[in-house]
Every structure is written in structure tokens, then in C-alpha cells.
Amino acid sequence: MKKADVGNIIEFRDGLQGIVEKVNENSVIVDLTYMDNYRDLELDQRTVVNHKNYRVVKESAV
């Protein structure tokens, strides 16, 4: 399993996607406003996802 880096787009929990803002030892902090339907889903702006529970969809260009 590859850990995400800051700026990567990850997918988790039934198709939710977000941009990684911070990488911690066991988890990442993800900005969910990346999704087009973010407002419709009524989610918090950020969430924490364990490294075991996501996959990297797109790596950052940096």
C-alpha cells in the first residue's frame, strides 16, 4: 500500500474523493471541497482517513 503525499487526490468510503492536506503517521487530513457535489452531500470541509482506508487516484504534480 502506497501512502499519499500532500496534494494527492485520494478516494475512500464508497467513492468520496478529496485532496490530501496533511500526512500524519497513521492517517491523512483530506479537503473534501474538491468534489463537485460537496455541498449536496452536507459533509464537513475536512476529514481524517486512515492509511488503510483509501487509495491514491491522482498524484500531485509537485
N, CA, C and O atoms as a GROMACS GRO file, in nm:
protein
  248
    1MET      N    1   0.084  -0.119   0.000
    1MET     CA    2   0.000   0.000   0.000
    1MET      C    3   0.088   0.125   0.000
    1MET      O    4   0.180   0.137   0.081
    2LYS      N    5   0.061   0.216  -0.091
    2LYS     CA    6   0.137   0.340  -0.102
    2LYS      C    7   0.068   0.450  -0.022
    2LYS      O    8  -0.051   0.474  -0.037
    3LYS      N    9   0.146   0.518   0.062
    3LYS     CA   10   0.092   0.631   0.136
    3LYS      C   11   0.079   0.752   0.045
    3LYS      O   12   0.161   0.774  -0.044
    4ALA      N   13  -0.025   0.829   0.068
    4ALA     CA   14  -0.046   0.950  -0.011
    4ALA      C   15   0.049   1.060   0.034
    4ALA      O   16   0.100   1.058   0.146
    5ASP      N   17   0.073   1.154  -0.055
    5ASP     CA   18   0.152   1.273  -0.025
    5ASP      C   19   0.060   1.394  -0.029
    5ASP      O   20  -0.051   1.386  -0.083
    6VAL      N   21   0.104   1.504   0.028
    6VAL     CA   22   0.027   1.629   0.023
    6VAL      C   23   0.001   1.666  -0.123
    6VAL      O   24   0.093   1.665  -0.205
    7GLY      N   25  -0.122   1.698  -0.154
    7GLY     CA   26  -0.160   1.735  -0.289
    7GLY      C   27  -0.219   1.621  -0.371
    7GLY      O   28  -0.280   1.645  -0.475
    8ASN      N   29  -0.201   1.497  -0.325
    8ASN     CA   30  -0.260   1.383  -0.395
    8ASN      C   31  -0.412   1.384  -0.380
    8ASN      O   32  -0.465   1.436  -0.282
    9ILE      N   33  -0.479   1.328  -0.479
    9ILE     CA   34  -0.624   1.308  -0.469
    9ILE      C   35  -0.646   1.163  -0.432
    9ILE      O   36  -0.595   1.072  -0.498
   10ILE      N   37  -0.724   1.141  -0.327
   10ILE     CA   38  -0.750   1.005  -0.282
   10ILE      C   39  -0.899   0.976  -0.289
   10ILE      O   40  -0.982   1.067  -0.291
   11GLU      N   41  -0.930   0.846  -0.292
   11GLU     CA   42  -1.069   0.801  -0.290
   11GLU      C   43  -1.086   0.709  -0.170
   11GLU      O   44  -0.999   0.627  -0.140
   12PHE      N   45  -1.197   0.723  -0.102
   12PHE     CA   46  -1.223   0.644   0.018
   12PHE      C   47  -1.374   0.632   0.038
   12PHE      O   48  -1.452   0.698  -0.031
   13ARG      N   49  -1.414   0.550   0.131
   13ARG     CA   50  -1.553   0.531   0.171
   13ARG      C   51  -1.655   0.547   0.059
   13ARG      O   52  -1.718   0.652   0.048
   14ASP      N   53  -1.671   0.447  -0.023
   14ASP     CA   54  -1.774   0.443  -0.128
   14ASP      C   55  -1.767   0.557  -0.227
   14ASP      O   56  -1.870   0.612  -0.266
   15GLY      N   57  -1.647   0.594  -0.270
   15GLY     CA   58  -1.634   0.689  -0.379
   15GLY      C   59  -1.612   0.834  -0.342
   15GLY      O   60  -1.600   0.918  -0.432
   16LEU      N   61  -1.605   0.868  -0.214
   16LEU     CA   62  -1.572   1.006  -0.178
   16LEU      C   63  -1.429   1.035  -0.219
   16LEU      O   64  -1.342   0.947  -0.211
   17GLN      N   65  -1.403   1.158  -0.264
   17GLN     CA   66  -1.269   1.196  -0.304
   17GLN      C   67  -1.231   1.328  -0.238
   17GLN      O   68  -1.317   1.409  -0.205
   18GLY      N   69  -1.101   1.347  -0.220
   18GLY     CA   70  -1.052   1.471  -0.163
   18GLY      C   71  -0.904   1.488  -0.186
   18GLY      O   72  -0.835   1.396  -0.231
   19ILE      N   73  -0.856   1.608  -0.155
   19ILE     CA   74  -0.715   1.641  -0.170
   19ILE      C   75  -0.647   1.631  -0.035
   19ILE      O   76  -0.695   1.686   0.064
   20VAL      N   77  -0.535   1.561  -0.030
   20VAL     CA   78  -0.460   1.544   0.094
   20VAL      C   79  -0.396   1.676   0.133
   20VAL      O   80  -0.321   1.736   0.055
   21GLU      N   81  -0.426   1.722   0.255
   21GLU     CA   82  -0.368   1.847   0.306
   21GLU      C   83  -0.252   1.822   0.401
   21GLU      O   84  -0.158   1.900   0.407
   22LYS      N   85  -0.259   1.711   0.475
   22LYS     CA   86  -0.153   1.681   0.572
   22LYS      C   87  -0.142   1.530   0.588
   22LYS      O   88  -0.243   1.459   0.590
   23VAL      N   89  -0.019   1.482   0.598
   23VAL     CA   90   0.006   1.339   0.618
   23VAL      C   91   0.055   1.319   0.761
   23VAL      O   92   0.156   1.376   0.802
   24ASN      N   93  -0.018   1.238   0.836
   24ASN     CA   94   0.022   1.203   0.972
   24ASN      C   95   0.078   1.061   0.973
   24ASN      O   96   0.082   0.996   0.869
   25GLU      N   97   0.120   1.015   1.089
   25GLU     CA   98   0.180   0.882   1.099
   25GLU      C   99   0.083   0.772   1.055
   25GLU      O  100   0.122   0.681   0.981
   26ASN      N  101  -0.042   0.780   1.100
   26ASN     CA  102  -0.139   0.674   1.071
   26ASN      C  103  -0.255   0.718   0.983
   26ASN      O  104  -0.342   0.637   0.953
   27SER      N  105  -0.258   0.844   0.942
   27SER     CA  106  -0.373   0.895   0.869
   27SER      C  107  -0.337   1.018   0.786
   27SER      O  108  -0.225   1.069   0.793
   28VAL      N  109  -0.434   1.062   0.706
   28VAL     CA  110  -0.420   1.186   0.629
   28VAL      C  111  -0.540   1.275   0.658
   28VAL      O  112  -0.649   1.227   0.690
   29ILE      N  113  -0.520   1.406   0.647
   29ILE     CA  114  -0.628   1.502   0.657
   29ILE      C  115  -0.663   1.541   0.514
   29ILE      O  116  -0.576   1.580   0.436
   30VAL      N  117  -0.793   1.530   0.480
   30VAL     CA  118  -0.838   1.545   0.343
   30VAL      C  119  -0.937   1.660   0.330
   30VAL      O  120  -1.028   1.673   0.412
   31ASP      N  121  -0.918   1.743   0.227
   31ASP     CA  122  -1.011   1.851   0.194
   31ASP      C  123  -1.115   1.795   0.098
   31ASP      O  124  -1.082   1.755  -0.014
   32LEU      N  125  -1.241   1.792   0.141
   32LEU     CA  126  -1.348   1.732   0.061
   32LEU      C  127  -1.411   1.828  -0.039
   32LEU      O  128  -1.492   1.786  -0.122
   33THR      N  129  -1.377   1.956  -0.034
   33THR     CA  130  -1.438   2.053  -0.125
   33THR      C  131  -1.394   2.031  -0.269
   33THR      O  132  -1.444   2.099  -0.359
   34TYR      N  133  -1.304   1.939  -0.293
   34TYR     CA  134  -1.259   1.902  -0.428
   34TYR      C  135  -1.375   1.845  -0.510
   34TYR      O  136  -1.381   1.864  -0.631
   35MET      N  137  -1.466   1.774  -0.444
   35MET     CA  138  -1.575   1.707  -0.515
   35MET      C  139  -1.677   1.808  -0.565
   35MET      O  140  -1.709   1.905  -0.496
   36ASP      N  141  -1.728   1.786  -0.687
   36ASP     CA  142  -1.828   1.874  -0.745
   36ASP      C  143  -1.957   1.877  -0.663
   36ASP      O  144  -2.020   1.982  -0.651
   37ASN      N  145  -1.995   1.764  -0.605
   37ASN     CA  146  -2.120   1.756  -0.530
   37ASN      C  147  -2.100   1.772  -0.379
   37ASN      O  148  -2.183   1.727  -0.300
   38TYR      N  149  -1.992   1.836  -0.339
   38TYR     CA  150  -1.960   1.854  -0.197
   38TYR      C  151  -2.075   1.917  -0.119
   38TYR      O  152  -2.111   1.868  -0.012
   39ARG      N  153  -2.133   2.025  -0.170
   39ARG     CA  154  -2.241   2.094  -0.099
   39ARG      C  155  -2.367   2.008  -0.087
   39ARG      O  156  -2.437   2.015   0.013
   40ASP      N  157  -2.395   1.927  -0.187
   40ASP     CA  158  -2.514   1.841  -0.185
   40ASP      C  159  -2.502   1.731  -0.079
   40ASP      O  160  -2.603   1.688  -0.024
   41LEU      N  161  -2.381   1.688  -0.050
   41LEU     CA  162  -2.359   1.578   0.044
   41LEU      C  163  -2.366   1.623   0.190
   41LEU      O  164  -2.376   1.539   0.279
   42GLU      N  165  -2.360   1.752   0.215
   42GLU     CA  166  -2.366   1.809   0.350
   42GLU      C  167  -2.260   1.746   0.442
   42GLU      O  168  -2.291   1.701   0.552
   43LEU      N  169  -2.137   1.745   0.395
   43LEU     CA  170  -2.024   1.693   0.472
   43LEU      C  171  -1.943   1.808   0.530
   43LEU      O  172  -1.954   1.922   0.486
   44ASP      N  173  -1.862   1.776   0.631
   44ASP     CA  174  -1.766   1.874   0.681
   44ASP      C  175  -1.664   1.902   0.571
   44ASP      O  176  -1.648   1.823   0.478
   45GLN      N  177  -1.595   2.015   0.583
   45GLN     CA  178  -1.498   2.053   0.481
   45GLN      C  179  -1.378   1.960   0.479
   45GLN      O  180  -1.322   1.932   0.373
   46ARG      N  181  -1.337   1.911   0.596
   46ARG     CA  182  -1.221   1.823   0.606
   46ARG      C  183  -1.257   1.698   0.685
   46ARG      O  184  -1.351   1.697   0.764
   47THR      N  185  -1.181   1.592   0.662
   47THR     CA  186  -1.197   1.470   0.739
   47THR      C  187  -1.063   1.400   0.752
   47THR      O  188  -0.968   1.432   0.681
   48VAL      N  189  -1.055   1.305   0.843
   48VAL     CA  190  -0.934   1.227   0.866
   48VAL      C  191  -0.960   1.086   0.815
   48VAL      O  192  -1.064   1.026   0.844
   49VAL      N  193  -0.864   1.032   0.739
   49VAL     CA  194  -0.878   0.898   0.683
   49VAL      C  195  -0.752   0.818   0.715
   49VAL      O  196  -0.640   0.864   0.691
   50ASN      N  197  -0.770   0.699   0.769
   50ASN     CA  198  -0.658   0.610   0.800
   50ASN      C  199  -0.592   0.564   0.671
   50ASN      O  200  -0.659   0.550   0.569
   51HIS      N  201  -0.462   0.542   0.674
   51HIS     CA  202  -0.387   0.500   0.555
   51HIS      C  203  -0.443   0.370   0.496
   51HIS      O  204  -0.431   0.348   0.375
   52LYS      N  205  -0.502   0.285   0.578
   52LYS     CA  206  -0.556   0.157   0.530
   52LYS      C  207  -0.685   0.175   0.451
   52LYS      O  208  -0.728   0.083   0.382
   53ASN      N  209  -0.748   0.293   0.461
   53ASN     CA  210  -0.884   0.309   0.410
   53ASN      C  211  -0.897   0.398   0.287
   53ASN      O  212  -1.006   0.450   0.261
   54TYR      N  213  -0.792   0.417   0.212
   54TYR     CA  214  -0.802   0.497   0.090
   54TYR      C  215  -0.709   0.441  -0.017
   54TYR      O  216  -0.623   0.357   0.009
   55ARG      N  217  -0.731   0.491  -0.140
   55ARG     CA  218  -0.637   0.462  -0.248
   55ARG      C  219  -0.608   0.593  -0.321
   55ARG      O  220  -0.695   0.679  -0.331
   56VAL      N  221  -0.486   0.608  -0.370
   56VAL     CA  222  -0.446   0.729  -0.441
   56VAL      C  223  -0.503   0.722  -0.582
   56VAL      O  224  -0.479   0.627  -0.656
   57VAL      N  225  -0.581   0.826  -0.619
   57VAL     CA  226  -0.643   0.834  -0.752
   57VAL      C  227  -0.552   0.909  -0.846
   57VAL      O  228  -0.533   0.868  -0.961
   58LYS      N  229  -0.494   1.020  -0.798
   58LYS     CA  230  -0.408   1.103  -0.881
   58LYS      C  231  -0.298   1.161  -0.794
   58LYS      O  232  -0.324   1.216  -0.687
   59GLU      N  233  -0.175   1.150  -0.839
   59GLU     CA  234  -0.063   1.205  -0.764
   59GLU      C  235  -0.043   1.350  -0.801
   59GLU      O  236  -0.071   1.392  -0.913
   60SER      N  237   0.004   1.428  -0.704
   60SER     CA  238   0.027   1.571  -0.730
   60SER      C  239   0.143   1.590  -0.826
   60SER      O  240   0.232   1.504  -0.838
   61ALA      N  241   0.141   1.701  -0.894
   61ALA     CA  242   0.245   1.730  -0.994
   61ALA      C  243   0.372   1.787  -0.930
   61ALA      O  244   0.473   1.805  -0.998
   62VAL      N  245   0.367   1.815  -0.801
   62VAL     CA  246   0.480   1.876  -0.732
   62VAL      C  247   0.583   1.773  -0.696
   62VAL      O  248   0.686   1.806  -0.638
   0.00000   0.00000   0.00000
